[in-house]
Amino acid sequence: MTRHGRFQDYCLVHDNDADEIDLLPDFRKPRCRYKRCICITITLCVVLALITFMLVFIVFPFVFMNSIPLQTSLIFTRFNLPRDPLFFETQHFPAYRNRYVSFNYSKDEGTKTLGVWHILPVNLAYEDLYDNSTDLNYDEILLNSNYSVLLYFHGTGEVRTYSERKYELLSYNFQIIAFDYRGYGDSSDGQLTEDTVVEDCIELYKWVRNRTKSDIYVWGHSLGAALATRTVAEMENYDQVHTKALILESGFTSMRDELYVHPYGKLFAWLPWFDTVVVEPLMRNGYVFNTTKHLKTITCPVMILHAQDDNEIPYYFGRRLADIAESRNITTVYHEFDAKFGYKHYYLYQDPFMKFYIMHFIEQVNNKTIVPTMGTV
């Protein structure tokens, strides 16, 4: 049949056939929508991944290259560290005195104050705890005690309260001066660079030296090992003040070396521009921390401690430092701890033999032994 030039098709259905027709729904349109949604989702994920990649691995490194605050926050980690002075006054720890040591600098720097703990040796701590007839004079103990003084440099991302268990170990042989760098804990704020922090450390060292007749040992952990080494070197080379001995725990050879192997650095070290936008800007702005260079100039005995499973500073840095220290032909002791113990970066003090390693090192120092002691435990 033709109507207005168009054809109409008709189909005759018998009444008895109507019930036999299965009116199935057409799934073609929903299926197309489902495929379209998958394609859109995949596209969005790819776009977001590309944007994230560009932000993290391209934009951020180039921002970092030109941002001193970002560089400072990477080296001197201070996120979520306690700053309230009351926190440092009220720790559950035996026989310690919390105090503040101030230094006057130039007009630009003004006066800087460092928060300090003076921790007594075990024997005096016992006396302080159980002999009520004795009122210990911390200044007098610092001046005239038979115990040597240990100046303790903590690592980045820490304050002086974080090493209490280590202090318990060290207090068997030393009275301890533990302190916080500028900008850490309850110490004064100020520009955080290697030079400014070392300057503070030198001033504190002089403050201790002027208030004690005892020998001074220096112990540095992690970044603190680099700061301790440079402090000892400058005290010796410029002020002719000689440290009794230096102990480096989990230290690195230089910041340049460390940047390529630290967990944060590894995220970016594969980038072709890593050296240009991360390493070189840090070097230009003075974040060098060349432990190797300063260790070569030190004439005091050195003990180096490192764990094979250190996941922040690889143990082969400890070996390199030990080789450099040994080449001076001055007392050098190196203890490398097997990975099976699980000490990693922070827990070397848990080794049951550590107390004896320290005692033996002190004997070598006092006997002026120059035969190196190297070994894995």
C-alpha positions in Angstrom: 0.0 0.0 0.0 1.3 3.4 -0.9 0.6 6.6 1.0 2.2 10.0 0.1 5.1 8.1 -1.7 6.0 6.1 1.4 5.7 2.4 1.9 4.1 0.9 5.0 4.7 -2.8 5.9 2.0 -4.7 7.6 2.2 -8.0 9.4 -0.8 -10.0 10.2 -0.7 -11.9 13.5 -3.3 -14.5 14.2 -5.0 -14.3 17.6 -3.8 -17.7 18.6 -0.2 -16.7 17.8 -0.1 -13.7 20.1 0.6 -15.7 23.3 3.5 -17.4 21.6 5.5 -14.2 20.9 8.3 -13.6 23.5 8.7 -9.9 23.8 12.4 -9.9 24.9 13.9 -6.6 26.1 16.6 -5.0 23.9 19.9 -5.0 25.9 21.9 -3.3 23.2 21.5 0.3 24.5 22.5 -0.5 28.2 25.5 -2.5 26.9 26.7 0.4 24.9 26.3 2.8 27.9 28.4 0.3 30.0 31.2 0.2 27.5 31.1 4.0 27.2 31.4 4.4 31.0 34.4 2.0 31.0 36.1 4.0 28.3 35.4 7.3 30.1 36.7 5.9 33.4 39.9 4.6 31.8 40.5 7.9 30.1 40.0 9.8 33.3 42.4 7.5 35.2 45.1 7.9 32.5 44.7 11.7 32.5 44.8 11.8 36.3 47.9 9.5 36.3 49.6 11.8 33.8 48.7 14.9 35.8 50.0 13.3 39.0 53.2 12.2 37.3 53.8 15.6 35.9 53.1 17.3 39.3 55.2 14.9 41.4 58.1 14.2 39.0 58.3 17.3 37.0 56.6 20.3 38.6 57.6 19.5 42.2 61.3 19.0 41.5 61.5 22.3 39.7 59.7 24.0 42.5 62.0 22.4 45.0 65.0 23.7 43.0 64.0 27.3 43.7 62.5 26.9 47.2 64.9 27.2 50.1 62.1 26.5 52.6 61.3 23.2 50.9 65.0 22.3 50.8 65.3 23.1 54.5 62.3 21.0 55.4 63.8 18.0 53.6 67.1 18.2 55.4 66.0 19.4 58.8 62.7 17.5 59.3 60.6 18.9 62.1 57.1 17.8 61.3 55.0 17.2 64.4 57.8 17.5 66.9 57.0 18.7 70.4 57.8 22.4 71.1 56.3 23.0 74.5 59.0 23.7 77.1 56.9 21.9 79.7 57.2 18.7 77.7 61.0 18.7 78.3 60.7 19.5 82.0 58.3 16.7 82.9 59.8 13.5 81.3 59.7 10.3 83.3 63.5 9.9 83.3 65.9 9.6 86.3 68.4 12.2 87.3 68.3 14.8 84.6 68.3 18.5 84.6 66.5 20.6 81.9 68.2 23.9 81.2 68.7 26.5 78.5 72.0 27.8 77.1 72.1 31.1 75.3 74.6 32.6 72.9 74.9 36.1 71.5 75.5 36.4 67.8 75.5 39.3 65.3 72.7 41.8 65.0 71.0 39.6 62.3 71.0 36.5 64.4 70.7 38.1 67.9 70.5 35.7 70.9 69.9 32.0 70.4 68.9 29.6 73.1 69.3 25.9 73.0 67.3 23.5 75.1 69.7 21.1 77.0 69.5 18.0 79.1 72.3 17.2 81.6 71.9 13.5 82.4 73.8 12.0 85.4 75.8 8.8 85.3 74.0 5.7 86.7 75.8 5.7 90.0 75.0 9.4 90.7 71.4 8.8 89.5 71.1 6.0 92.0 72.4 8.3 94.7 69.9 11.0 93.7 67.0 8.6 93.7 67.6 6.8 97.1 69.8 9.0 99.2 67.5 11.8 100.4 70.3 13.4 102.5 72.1 14.3 99.3 71.1 17.3 97.2 73.1 16.9 94.0 74.6 20.0 92.4 74.6 19.5 88.7 77.0 22.3 88.0 79.5 20.9 90.5 79.1 17.4 89.0 79.7 18.7 85.5 82.8 20.5 86.7 84.5 17.9 88.9 83.0 14.5 88.2 85.3 11.6 87.4 82.9 10.7 84.6 83.7 12.0 81.1 81.1 14.1 79.4 79.3 12.9 76.3 77.9 15.5 74.0 75.1 13.9 72.0 73.9 15.0 68.6 70.5 13.6 67.6 69.3 13.0 64.0 66.8 14.9 62.0 63.2 14.4 62.8 64.0 14.0 66.5 64.3 16.0 69.7 66.5 15.2 72.7 63.8 13.3 74.5 63.6 10.6 71.8 66.8 8.8 72.8 66.0 8.1 76.4 66.7 4.4 76.1 70.0 5.1 74.5 70.9 7.6 77.3 70.2 4.8 79.8 73.0 2.8 78.1 75.4 5.6 77.7 75.0 6.8 81.3 76.9 3.7 82.6 80.0 5.4 81.3 79.3 9.1 80.9 77.4 12.1 82.1 75.5 13.2 79.0 74.8 16.6 77.5 71.9 16.2 75.0 70.5 19.2 73.2 68.2 20.3 70.4 69.3 22.3 67.4 67.8 25.6 66.6 64.2 25.2 65.4 63.9 21.9 67.2 62.1 21.2 70.5 62.2 24.2 72.8 65.3 25.8 71.2 65.1 29.2 69.6 64.0 29.4 66.0 66.4 30.7 63.4 67.8 30.1 59.9 68.4 26.4 59.5 71.5 25.8 57.4 74.5 23.5 58.0 76.7 26.5 58.8 74.3 28.1 61.4 73.5 24.8 63.1 77.2 23.9 63.3 77.9 27.4 64.7 75.4 26.7 67.5 77.0 23.3 68.1 80.4 24.9 68.4 79.2 27.4 70.9 77.6 24.7 73.0 80.8 22.7 72.9 82.7 25.7 74.1 80.1 26.2 76.9 80.6 22.6 78.0 84.4 22.8 77.7 84.5 25.9 80.0 82.4 24.2 82.6 84.1 20.8 83.0 87.5 19.4 83.8 86.5 16.1 82.3 87.3 14.6 78.9 84.6 15.3 76.3 83.4 12.6 74.0 81.1 13.3 71.1 78.4 11.0 69.8 76.4 11.7 66.6 73.5 9.7 65.1 72.4 10.0 61.4 72.5 13.6 60.4 73.9 14.3 63.8 76.9 12.2 62.9 77.7 14.7 60.1 77.1 17.7 62.4 79.2 16.1 65.1 82.1 15.4 62.8 82.3 18.9 61.4 81.9 20.4 64.9 84.8 18.3 66.2 86.9 19.1 63.2 86.4 22.9 63.5 87.0 22.8 67.3 90.3 21.1 66.6 91.4 23.0 63.5 90.3 26.5 64.5 90.1 26.6 68.3 92.8 24.0 69.1 90.3 22.2 71.3 90.8 18.4 71.1 87.9 16.0 71.6 88.7 12.8 73.5 86.9 10.6 70.9 84.2 10.7 68.3 81.4 8.0 67.9 79.5 8.0 64.7 76.2 5.9 64.7 74.5 5.3 61.3 76.3 8.1 59.6 76.6 8.9 55.9 79.7 10.0 53.8 78.1 13.1 52.4 74.6 14.5 51.7 75.2 14.2 48.0 75.8 10.4 48.4 72.9 10.1 50.8 70.4 11.8 48.5 70.6 9.0 45.9 69.9 6.1 48.3 67.6 7.6 50.9 64.0 6.3 50.6 62.7 9.8 49.7 65.6 10.3 47.2 65.0 7.0 45.5 61.6 8.2 44.4 63.3 10.8 42.2 66.8 9.6 41.7 65.9 7.9 38.4 64.9 11.2 36.8 67.4 12.6 34.3 67.2 16.0 35.9 67.5 14.8 39.6 71.0 16.1 39.9 70.2 19.4 38.4 67.0 20.2 40.3 67.6 18.4 43.6 71.2 17.7 44.4 73.0 20.8 43.0 70.5 23.3 44.5 71.1 21.7 47.9 74.8 21.9 47.4 74.7 25.5 46.3 72.6 26.5 49.3 75.1 24.9 51.7 73.5 21.6 52.6 76.7 19.7 51.9 77.4 17.7 55.1 80.6 16.3 53.9 81.5 13.9 56.7 84.3 12.3 54.6 86.1 15.7 54.2 86.0 16.6 57.9 86.7 13.1 59.2 90.1 13.2 57.4 91.2 16.2 59.4 90.3 14.8 62.9 93.1 13.5 65.0 91.0 11.9 67.8 90.0 8.2 68.1 86.9 7.3 66.2 84.3 4.5 66.6 81.8 3.8 63.9 78.6 1.8 64.3 76.2 0.7 61.6 73.5 -2.0 61.0 73.5 -4.0 57.8 69.7 -3.6 57.6 69.7 0.2 58.0 66.9 1.3 55.6 67.7 5.0 55.6 71.5 5.2 55.4 73.1 2.0 53.9 75.8 0.2 55.9 78.4 0.6 53.2 78.6 4.3 54.1 79.7 3.1 57.6 82.4 1.0 55.9 83.6 3.9 53.9 83.8 6.1 56.9 85.7 3.4 58.8 88.2 3.1 55.9 88.8 6.8 55.9 89.2 6.9 59.7 91.6 4.0 59.7 93.8 5.7 57.0 94.7 8.3 59.6 96.6 5.7 61.6 94.8 6.7 64.8 92.5 4.5 66.9 89.6 3.4 64.8 86.9 0.9 65.7 84.2 -0.3 63.4 81.2 -2.5 64.5 78.8 -3.6 61.8 75.7 -5.4 63.0 74.2 -8.3 61.2 70.8 -7.7 59.6 69.3 -10.7 61.4 69.2 -8.6 64.6 66.8 -6.1 63.0 68.3 -3.0 64.5 67.9 -0.9 61.3 68.5 2.8 61.7 67.5 3.6 65.2 68.0 0.5 67.5 71.7 -0.3 67.7 71.6 0.6 71.4 69.5 -2.6 71.9 72.4 -4.9 71.1 73.3 -6.7 74.4 77.0 -6.3 73.7 76.9 -2.5 73.0 77.8 -1.7 76.6 81.0 -3.7 76.3 81.9 -2.3 72.9 81.8 1.2 74.5 83.8 0.1 77.5 86.4 -1.5 75.3 86.6 1.6 73.1 87.2 3.8 76.1 90.0 1.5 77.2 91.6 1.8 73.8 91.3 5.6 73.8 92.9 5.8 77.2 95.6 3.5 76.3 96.2 5.3 73.0 95.9 2.1 71.0 96.3 2.7 67.3 95.5 -0.8 66.1 92.2 -0.6 64.2 89.4 -2.9 65.3 87.1 -3.8 62.4 84.4 -6.4 62.3 80.8 -7.6 61.9 78.8 -8.8 64.8 
